[in-house]
Amino acid sequence: MKKLNWLVVFLSLIGICSLVVVITINQNVYFELKGEENITIEVNSNYVDEGFVAKVFNNDLSNEVQVKNKVDNNKIGSYDINYYLTYAGKIYMLTRTINVIDSTEPEIKLNGYDNVTIYINDKFNDEGVTAYDNNDGDITSDIIVQSNLDTSKEGNYTITYSVKDSSGNESSVTRNIKVIK
């Protein structure tokens, strides 16, 4: 009977020690993101992940971490980068969210001069404009033209060229026309 009691006490102590070791290991797992958890980048820009720190008792576990990165920096949207660490039978996970946005105005350029002088009743030859967007590409065909030009009257006039990209970013440029006698 005494041997059985000692065996139970011994097994209990082993169980407690195992429990203490498991608790200690889990409390000493350091798995954190470097940098911000939520990041916003401009579409078509480069993104370099800042990574993570994975340690147990100051032992580097970086090689044990699996990273699932489906960020498409060429497409507007929200993407997650997931980091998985499996240690001592437990799975740890971190997530970083990358928001890819388009906040850049389209680039619109005048062809020819921005200030033009013509004589009354002369025909004005508009050299036009071009527009390019960082996400949509060539959007020249989307340009809207507004003008108060009247070549039959002396005065100062403007032609305003405006364009909006698919994300709602707008830009415009103006050509000044001076009609003289």
CORSULLIN-V375366 format. One record per residue. N is the residue number from 1. RES is the residue in one small letter. SS is DSSP state (2 for helix, 1 for strand, 0 for the rest). PHI is phi in degrees with one decimal (999 if undefined). PSI is psi as a letter, one per 30 degrees, with the letter a starting at -180 (none if undefined). Layout:
n: {N;N}
res: {RES;RES}
ss: {SS;SS}
phi: {PHI;PHI}
psi: {PSI;PSI}
This chain:
n: {1;2;3;4;5;6;7;8;9;10;11;12;13;14;15;16;17;18;19;20;21;22;23;24;25;26;27;28;29;30;31;32;33;34;35;36;37;38;39;40;41;42;43;44;45;46;47;48;49;50;51;52;53;54;55;56;57;58;59;60;61;62;63;64;65;66;67;68;69;70;71;72;73;74;75;76;77;78;79;80;81;82;83;84;85;86;87;88;89;90;91;92;93;94;95;96;97;98;99;100;101;102;103;104;105;106;107;108;109;110;111;112;113;114;115;116;117;118;119;120;121;122;123;124;125;126;127;128;129;130;131;132;133;134;135;136;137;138;139;140;141;142;143;144;145;146;147;148;149;150;151;152;153;154;155;156;157;158;159;160;161;162;163;164;165;166;167;168;169;170;171;172;173;174;175;176;177;178;179;180;181}
res: {m;k;k;l;n;w;l;v;v;f;l;s;l;i;g;i;c;s;l;v;v;v;i;t;i;n;q;n;v;y;f;e;l;k;g;e;e;n;i;t;i;e;v;n;s;n;y;v;d;e;g;f;v;a;k;v;f;n;n;d;l;s;n;e;v;q;v;k;n;k;v;d;n;n;k;i;g;s;y;d;i;n;y;y;l;t;y;a;g;k;i;y;m;l;t;r;t;i;n;v;i;d;s;t;e;p;e;i;k;l;n;g;y;d;n;v;t;i;y;i;n;d;k;f;n;d;e;g;v;t;a;y;d;n;n;d;g;d;i;t;s;d;i;i;v;q;s;n;l;d;t;s;k;e;g;n;y;t;i;t;y;s;v;k;d;s;s;g;n;e;s;s;v;t;r;n;i;k;v;i;k}
ss: {0;2;2;2;2;2;2;2;2;2;2;2;2;2;2;2;2;2;2;2;2;2;2;2;2;2;2;0;1;1;1;1;1;0;0;0;0;1;1;1;1;1;0;0;0;0;0;0;0;0;0;1;1;1;1;1;0;0;1;1;0;2;2;2;1;1;1;1;1;0;0;0;0;0;0;0;1;1;1;1;1;1;1;1;1;1;1;0;0;1;1;1;1;1;1;1;1;1;1;1;1;0;0;0;0;0;1;1;1;1;0;0;0;0;1;1;1;1;1;0;0;0;0;0;0;0;0;0;1;1;1;1;1;0;0;0;1;1;0;2;2;2;0;1;1;1;1;0;0;0;0;0;0;0;1;1;1;1;1;1;1;1;1;1;0;0;0;0;0;1;1;1;1;1;1;1;1;1;1;1;0}
phi: {999;-63.1;-63.5;-64.1;-61.2;-63.6;-63.6;-63.8;-62.5;-61.6;-63.2;-63.3;-62.9;-61.5;-61.2;-64.9;-62.2;-62.4;-63.2;-63.3;-63.6;-62.7;-62.6;-62.4;-61.7;-63.2;-74.8;-101.5;-79.4;-112.5;-134.4;-137.2;-76.5;-88.2;81.1;-81.6;-79.5;-120.1;-129.8;-114.7;-128.2;-81.0;-55.7;68.5;-96.5;-82.8;-127.0;-117.1;-67.7;-78.9;85.0;-153.7;-122.9;-133.6;-141.8;-135.2;49.8;65.1;-91.8;-71.6;-112.5;-55.2;-69.2;-88.6;-88.4;-100.4;-116.1;-114.1;-119.6;-115.7;-69.3;-115.5;-73.1;-99.2;-136.3;-63.9;161.3;-115.1;-130.6;-109.0;-109.9;-107.6;-119.1;-121.0;-123.0;-108.5;-148.3;52.4;78.3;-117.2;-104.8;-109.1;-136.3;-123.8;-135.0;-117.7;-104.9;-111.9;-101.6;-98.2;-126.2;-121.7;-118.7;-91.3;-67.1;-64.1;-95.8;-123.3;-127.3;-74.8;-89.7;84.5;-88.1;-88.7;-124.1;-128.6;-118.1;-133.3;-90.7;-51.5;66.9;-75.5;-80.2;-89.5;-101.1;-74.0;-81.7;81.5;-144.0;-128.9;-137.3;-133.5;-120.1;-63.3;-109.9;-91.3;81.8;-72.7;-121.9;-55.2;-67.7;-93.7;-67.9;-108.8;-110.4;-124.3;-147.2;-114.5;-63.8;-133.6;-73.9;-87.7;-130.3;-67.3;157.2;-105.0;-132.8;-131.4;-121.6;-109.5;-110.5;-126.2;-148.4;-129.7;-87.9;-67.1;-94.5;90.8;-77.0;-119.8;-152.4;-149.9;-145.2;-124.0;-109.4;-98.6;-117.5;-112.4;-101.4;-122.9;-81.3}
psi: {e;e;e;e;e;e;e;e;e;e;e;e;e;e;e;e;e;e;e;e;e;e;e;e;e;e;f;g;k;j;j;l;k;k;a;l;e;k;k;k;l;k;k;g;l;k;k;j;k;f;a;l;k;j;l;k;h;g;k;k;g;e;f;f;k;k;k;j;j;g;k;j;f;g;k;k;a;k;k;k;k;k;k;k;k;k;k;h;g;k;k;k;k;l;k;k;k;j;j;j;l;j;g;k;k;l;k;k;k;k;k;a;l;f;k;k;k;l;l;k;g;l;k;k;j;k;f;a;l;l;k;k;k;f;e;f;b;j;g;e;f;g;k;k;k;k;k;g;k;j;f;f;k;k;a;k;l;k;k;k;k;k;k;k;l;f;f;g;k;l;l;l;l;k;k;k;k;k;k;l;none}
